[in-house]
Amino acid sequence: MSAEFHQRTPLIPARQCYFARYCKKHTNGTWGVVDVSLENLFPYPQVQFRRRPSGCVIQEVGNRGSKVTWIEHVEVDNRSLHPLFRPIVSSGFAFSAKRWIATINRHCQWLTTSTARTAPTTDGVLIPQEGRESLLKLAEKMTKNFFNNINSCSENVWSGLPQNFAAQDVRLRYGNILKVPGKPSGNIVIFTTSIQIPVPMEVLFDFLRHERTRNRWDLLSNQRHVRELVYVSNGENPKNRVSIMQVNSSPNKIEILYLQESYTDETGSYIVYAPMDIMAMSKILNGGNPKFVSILPSGFSIMPDKAPGQGDGAVGSILTLAFQSVDRLSNKEYMPQSTLKIIDAILSTTVASIKDAMLFGIR
């Protein structure tokens, strides 16, 4: 088998490896899955990552549950790491066994939520099961798109901004061409940066996910009223939810609808959102197929700035911001100065707003 292991930023290099997987049922109710790299048998040049015997033991427990024990044992060259991420990657935290367990838990919670019979909205209204399933599938599509867009996989070719711009450590690239019936097509530009903020992850996560504080960092929501119109909880933590945000420029005028997913666990947090057409959202809530909905996700990924329990002082946050926009003036061979200035303005203004709120404002 071959695989690439990523984090939610282009500043952490992807880990590529070739490995064999062995699966075996040991006794009644116990299974094992073990991976090991094959580079020693089939040498490849410039190998920076090897998967030593790693994997999991799955034990059947009562009430149709499972106990999963995961072990990660790797050999990796971290010399090319960005200084911002060196502590959490070198410590083993960023690609730890805990991340695999957290991914399994998140998937199980998603399945439980999607098959639940009822789910209340903010005003206590019930979403029909077909609508809830479509909403969750659309949110899953949005979040996967976001993660695929911002990682450092071999298919994502990133470049940087010229040094005379204000935003630092910016990476940008082209995505797919957006084609919407009845509208001219355009190139999708994806741009991202990462910053360190000396506040706990949960404080930053609550600020970015909550509708009451959205207008303090979102340029489109500035001076407007933001309301969580509909939500579906995803798991036992009420902060893990899929929401529809309504932005009003006046009491009776809906200006923007956002689909938003927010999720947090011990390995990190994310807030992903995308503007939605009102008619498309109406179809989704009535059980429409999310495959036919065009969506451009943007959002945030939050990681600790060091592994818990490592070093002195409190654990702060590393915030990765990533945005998508449609640009009909540029192409893969040429990006005009006006587009670069817009990217720089969006990132630097958003970063400044978040820093001001976290370091000097009321949290």
N, C-alpha and C positions, 0 to 999 in steps of 0.2 A: 504494500500500500504506500501511497505518498500523501503528505498532508502539509498544510501551512497553518501555523498557530499565530493568531494576531491579538493585538490589543486595540483599544478604541482610539487610536491616534496614529498618524503616519510617522511620529517621532520615535516610536519603538519599532525596530526592524522585525519583520516577520521571521518566524522560525520554520525553516523548511527541512523535512526529513523523509527518508524512505525507511519503512519498517515492516516487520512481520507481526501479525496479530494471531494469537492462539486463544481459542475459547474452549472451555471444558466445564462440564457439569461434574462436580466432585462427589457430592452425596445428595440425598433428597433435600431439596430446598437450598442448595448452595452452588453457585456458579463462579467461575473465574474468567477474567479477560486480561491478557497480558500482551503488551507491545514491546518490541525491541528493535533498535535501528539496525539497518543492514549495511551501513557504510563500510564496516570492516571487511565485509565479504565482497562488496562491489564499490570500491573507492571512488569518490567523487572529489573533484578539486574544490578547494576553499570551503570545506564543510565547517560551519560555525555552530552547528547544533546536532547533538546525537541524543536519541531517546534510549536511555538505559532501561532495563526491565521496569516497566511502569504499567499501571492498570488498576483494576478494581476486583474486589470480592463482593458478590451480591448474595445476601442471606435472606431467605423468606422468613417473615415474622407474622405474628397474629394480625387479624383484621385486614387481610389481603395487602399487607404492607411489605416493605423491603428495607433491610439495613445494608447500606453501601459503604464500604471502606475503600478509599482511594489512595494510591501511592504514586507520587511523581518523582522520578529519578532520572535526571538529565545531566548532560555535559554541554556547556554552552560558552561561547566566546562573547563577552559583554564589552569588549573594548570600544566598540563603535556607538555605545549608548549616548543619548543626549543627556547632559548633566541633570536636567530637571527630573528625569525618570530613573536615574542610576540607582538611588537608594531602594526603590520598591522592586526593581527588576533584579538587581544583584542579590538582594536578600532572598529571592525566590518567591516573594509574595505575588507578584503580578501574574505569574503563570503557575500558581500553586494548585495543589489538589483541591483546596477549598473552592477554587473557581469552577471545577468540574461538578462538585456537589451542588454549588449554588445554581448552576445551569440546569441540573436535573430537577431541583426543587422548583425553579421558576417554570419549567415546562409542565410539571405535575400540577402546579397551581393554575396554570393557564387551562389545562384540560378540565379541572374541577369547575372553574368559573364558566367555561363555555358550555358545560352540560347542566349547569344549575337551572332550576325551573323559573326562578324569578330574580330580578335584579333592580333595586330602586334607583331612581334618579335623585338629584338634589332636592326636588320638591315632593319626593315620595311616589312619583309616577313609575309604573312598571314598564320595562322594555320587554317586548315579546321575545321568546327564545330564538326565533329565526333572526331577529334584528340584533340580538346580543351576539350570536355566533358570527354574523357578518361584520359587526363592529370590531370584535376581537380579532378576526382574521385580517381585517384591514389594518388594524393597529400593528399586528404581527408583521404584515407586509411592509408597513412604514418603517418599523424599527429595524428589520433586517436590511432594508435598503440603506438606512442611515449608517449601520455598522459596516456594511460592505463599502460604502462610499468613503469612509474616513480611515480605513485601516491601511497598512503598508504592504498589502499583498502584491505579488509580482505583476498583476494586471493593472494596478493603479500607479501611474507615472506622475510623480509630484514634482513641482518646481516651486521656487520661492519668489517673493517680491523683491524688487531692487532695494538697495540699502537706504535710499533716501526717503523711504516711507516710514510712518510713525509706528505702525503695528510691527511687533517683533515675532520671529520664529513662525512666520506665515507659510503655509503650504497650500498650493492651489493646483487644480487640474480640471480637465474637461470630463464631463459625464456623457451619457447618451443624449442624442437629439430628442427633444420633447416634441411629440406630435399629438396635437389635440384637434379633433374634427372641428372645422369651421374657423380655425385660427392658424396664423402662419407659424411654421416650425422654428425652433431656435435651439442654440447650443446651451447645455446646462453647464454652469461653472460652479465647482465645489471648492470652498476655501475654508481653512481651519487654522487655529492657533491654540497653544496651551500656555497657561499661566499658573503660578503658585499663589495661593491665598492663605494666609495664616489663620484660618477659622476651621472648625470641625466640619466634616463632610455633611453631617445631618443638618447643620445650620444653613450651609450653602444650598443643599438639596431642597429644604423647605422654602427658602427664598425664591428659587428659580421655578419650582413647580406650582406655587400657589397663585390663584387668580388675583388675589388682592395686591400682590407685589409685582405682577407682570408689567404694568405700565412704568415701572422704575428701571427696566432694562430693555424692553421691546420697543424699538423705534416706532413701529406701526401702531402700537397700543398706547403711546404716550398721550396723556391728557384725555384718555377715553376710559369708559367704564367696562371692566372685564368681569364676566360672570361664568361660573361653571354651570353649564346648562344641563348636562347629562354626565353621569359617571357609572362605571362598572368596576367594582373592587376586584383586584387580582391577587387573591391570597388573603391571609389573616391580617397582614399589615394594611391598615386603611389608606396609607400613603401610596401603596402600590395600586395604581388604578389607571384605567383608560377613560379619558374625559373628552367632552366636547365643550370647548370654550367659545363664548359669544362675546364679541367686542362691539360695543355700541358707541357711535359718535354722538347720539342723542337718545333720550329715553325710549323712543319708538322706532329707531332706525338701527337695524343690524348691519354693521359695516363689514365684519370679517367673522367667519367661523374657523376655529382651529380644532383639529383632532390632536390630542396629546396623550402620550403614555409616559408615566413616571414610575420608576422602580428603584428600590434600594435594597442592598444586602450587605454583609460584612466585607465583601470584596470590592464594592464600588456602587455607584448610582448612575442613573441616566434620566434625562428628560428629553423626549423626542416629540416634535410637533410638526404639523403641516397645515397650510390653509386649505379649506374645503369649500367647494361649491354647495350652496344650500340645497339644490335639487339632488345632487349626488348624495349628500348626507341623508336626505329624506329617503332615498331608495335603499341605502344601506340599513337604516333603522327599520325598514320594512322587509329585510331579508334579501336585499339585492346582492349580486355577485361582486365582491371586492376586486376581482381580477380585472374588471373593466374600468376601474377608477384610477385616473392619473394622479400621482401624488409626489410632492417634492419635499421630503423631510429635512428639517434642520434641528439643531438641538445642542445638548450638553452631555458630556461624560465627566464624571467626578471620580477621582481615585485618591487614596491617601498619599501624602507626600513622603511617607516612610511607613514601613511595616509596623503594625501595632506592637508596642513593647520594645521597639528598636531605638536606641539612642536616648538622649535626654530631651526634655521638653514635650509639649503636647503635639499630637498628630494634626497637621493641617491638611489642606486639600490641593490637588492639582486639577484644574478645570480645563477641559478641552471644549472649545466652541467650534461648531461647524455649521456652515450655511450653504444653501443651494439657491441659485438664481438663474433665470433664463436670460441669455444675452444674445441678441440677434445681430450685434455689430462685430463679434469676433468669431474666430474659428481656431482649429488646432494649430494653424500656422501663424496666426497673428491675434494678439490681444491688445486692443487700443489702450492708450494712456487713460482715457476716461473710465474704462472698466477697472483698471488697477486702482484708480483713485476711489471709486465706489467701494471696492473690496476693503481698501485700507480704512475708509471712513466707517464702514459698518463694524469692522472688527475693533478698531481703536475706540470708537464711541461706546460700543457694548461693553468692552473690557473696563473702560473708565467708569461706566455707570454701575457695574457690578462691584468693582473695588470700592467706590465711594459708599455704596450701600452697606457693604460688609465691614469696612474699616472705620467709617465715619458716621454712617447713618443709623437709623433705628432698625434693628433686625426684627 
